[in-house]
Amino acid sequence: MSHQNQAKTKSIIEQTILQHLNGRQSLLVAFSGGVDSTVLLQALVNLRQKSQNLQLRAIYIHHGLSKNADSWAEHCQQQCNIWQIPLIIEKVKLDRAAGNIEEQAREARYQAIYRHLKSDELLCTAQHLDDQCETFFLALKRGSGPAGLSAMPLENGQHLRPLLTISRQEIEQYANQHQLTWIEDESNQDDHYDRNFLRLKVLPTLNQRWPHFSQMVARSAELCQQQEALIHELLSSEFKQIIGNAKQLNIQPLRDYSDYKRNAILRMWFKEQHIGMPSQKQLSLIWQTVIQAKEDANPQFILHNRQIRRYQNQLYLLPLYQDIEQQILPWDLNTSLSLPDNLGILQSNYQTKLTCRLPQKEETVSVRFHAQGQFQIVQRKGSRSIKKLWQEHHIPPWQRTRIPLIYYNEQLISAVGVFVTEQGKGSQISFNLKQIV
Ligand SMILES: Nc1ncnc2c1ncn2[C@@H]1O[C@H](COP(=O)(O)OP(=O)(O)OP(=O)(O)O)[C@@H](O)[C@H]1O
């Protein structure tokens, strides 16, 4: 490549980034140490030198997946020292046994990054044109509609992908021209992963035959994005009317919509809650088995580690709660006991109201639950008084009876039936601890 062309590549990359920054100056760069984010960071350092007044920070996420991850973190640190950029190194924990390690890593990575992102900062990641093409193909392989085929947006909230229109080849040229050093992740060569298979085996053939193939795919993705934006614009006022404060969806109006409109509204709802899009089949199952379930049913549908529930004609997207009925929680009454899933904190109060009978002695214990925007009530499972409370407070079924087994002084006692209300004002209610041994 001639010097002239190289200089052109350099200025194209910097100019493109500058254009996309559009005056924003405070940036957090997701820096993996790979060639793409190395080029991104270096180009930003160059722009900073040219008095663009940029405030740069970088973040490296240590997934602990590769045996080389420590040395990658070290490499990123050294590089940032040279460029005088503060670097955050954050370790995340993944569970290999839980499967889909790539997806887990991605989710944990973005969660960790967003924890560090300041409100006035822009997150910059280094996906490029060829990544965009691969993402489009991966969506095609899943049979996605326009939402999936939109691939990655250039900008989404506080997240910018300033290299999205730059090709891999241009990035590599820039890296070589600047004699940059970067990390080669050994897993990039493993075509067992779908993305690598596309990159290594499929797209080179297509790009060889049609030199602007990736640009054309990116254009299709952009057209899909425009269609999505249009649908969003057309439905947004209706959507606002049927979504509640807790992001629950009023399903009554959905019954009068056409299938197309209903599915579009449901997709908007999932998107709003940052959950991966359900497939067409999953959408129709949600419609049939949850929304259309018999009135007295208590339907549940699990999607991407969340559960979809219906209650009083509203659709809720909730975390998957632990089965605390099977859990044993040791409790020293001198300290407070945190219940799982944010169910609250148990605290004993020796100026008691209610009696707990333990084998050795009779002791009176009352238990208070502390409100944290919610309040918790523990009572005997299904007793008449508790049923009344459920009704009064509109407690949905999935919050009604959660029974942890609790040890006190090495004796198994049980707080029988825990439930949570969201609006709770009265915040503290005492209950019976029942001895069950
Ligand atoms: N370990 C990491 N630490 C910090 N940033 C990272 C790390 N891995 C990836 N990134 C950032 O994310 C960008 C995209 O990387 P990659 O394509 O591997 O992720 P991805 O999960 O496919 O992202 P997306 O789904 O948003 O395309 C990188 O260019 C880099 O900016």
The ligand as an SDF file (V2000), in Angstrom:
LIG
                    3D

 31 33  0  0  0  0  0  0  0  0999 V2000
  -12.6840   -8.2250   27.6630 N   0  0  0  0  0  0  0  0  0  0  0  0
  -13.0750   -7.0310   27.1950 C   0  0  0  0  0  0  0  0  0  0  0  0
  -12.8450   -5.9210   27.9200 N   0  0  0  0  0  0  0  0  0  0  0  0
  -13.2350   -4.7070   27.4720 C   0  0  0  0  0  0  0  0  0  0  0  0
  -13.8470   -4.5180   26.3120 N   0  0  0  0  0  0  0  0  0  0  0  0
  -14.1100   -5.5850   25.5470 C   0  0  0  0  0  0  0  0  0  0  0  0
  -13.7320   -6.9060   25.9410 C   0  0  0  0  0  0  0  0  0  0  0  0
  -14.1100   -7.7530   24.9740 N   0  0  0  0  0  0  0  0  0  0  0  0
  -14.7010   -7.0050   24.0260 C   0  0  0  0  0  0  0  0  0  0  0  0
  -14.7050   -5.6970   24.3550 N   0  0  0  0  0  0  0  0  0  0  0  0
  -15.2430   -4.5460   23.5850 C   0  0  0  0  0  0  0  0  0  0  0  0
  -16.3510   -4.9930   22.8190 O   0  0  0  0  0  0  0  0  0  0  0  0
  -16.0580   -4.8470   21.4410 C   0  0  0  0  0  0  0  0  0  0  0  0
  -16.7110   -5.9750   20.6770 C   0  0  0  0  0  0  0  0  0  0  0  0
  -16.1310   -7.1800   21.0380 O   0  0  0  0  0  0  0  0  0  0  0  0
  -16.8300   -8.5270   20.6360 P   0  0  0  0  0  0  0  0  0  0  0  0
  -17.1930   -8.4450   19.1850 O   0  0  0  0  0  0  0  0  0  0  0  0
  -15.9780   -9.6140   21.1260 O   0  0  0  0  0  0  0  0  0  0  0  0
  -18.0790   -8.3890   21.5510 O   0  0  0  0  0  0  0  0  0  0  0  0
  -19.6060   -8.6970   21.2990 P   0  0  0  0  0  0  0  0  0  0  0  0
  -20.0650   -9.2670   22.5710 O   0  0  0  0  0  0  0  0  0  0  0  0
  -19.7980   -9.4400   20.0530 O   0  0  0  0  0  0  0  0  0  0  0  0
  -20.1850   -7.2160   21.2290 O   0  0  0  0  0  0  0  0  0  0  0  0
  -21.5750   -6.8420   20.5450 P   0  0  0  0  0  0  0  0  0  0  0  0
  -22.5080   -7.9510   20.7490 O   0  0  0  0  0  0  0  0  0  0  0  0
  -21.9350   -5.5270   21.1650 O   0  0  0  0  0  0  0  0  0  0  0  0
  -21.1780   -6.7580   19.1180 O   0  0  0  0  0  0  0  0  0  0  0  0
  -14.5510   -4.8180   21.3720 C   0  0  0  0  0  0  0  0  0  0  0  0
  -14.1220   -4.1640   20.2110 O   0  0  0  0  0  0  0  0  0  0  0  0
  -14.2160   -4.0360   22.6090 C   0  0  0  0  0  0  0  0  0  0  0  0
  -14.4270   -2.6530   22.4170 O   0  0  0  0  0  0  0  0  0  0  0  0
  1  2  1  0
  2  3  1  0
  2  7  2  0
  3  4  2  0
  4  5  1  0
  5  6  2  0
  6  7  1  0
  6 10  1  0
  7  8  1  0
  8  9  2  0
  9 10  1  0
 10 11  1  0
 11 12  1  0
 11 30  1  0
 12 13  1  0
 13 14  1  0
 13 28  1  0
 14 15  1  0
 15 16  1  0
 16 17  2  0
 16 18  1  0
 16 19  1  0
 19 20  1  0
 20 21  2  0
 20 22  1  0
 20 23  1  0
 23 24  1  0
 24 25  2  0
 24 26  1  0
 24 27  1  0
 28 29  1  0
 28 30  1  0
 30 31  1  0
M  END
$$$$
